[in-house]
């Protein structure tokens, strides 16, 4: 169990880790509701938004 998992577990938040081969696949997982948080490069969110996928990034 990682430090993040240990800190969130008492709050009732279950952390499950997933690996993606590239940003577009990660953003599609977010689009269909299979993923809540992820990190990608600069370009994938631009293309995702161009196709109508709602995503927020900072």
Buried (B, 14 or more C-beta within 10 A) or exposed (E): EEEEEEEEEEEEEEBEEEEBEEBBBBBBBBBEEEBEEBEBEEEBBEEBBEEEBEBEEE
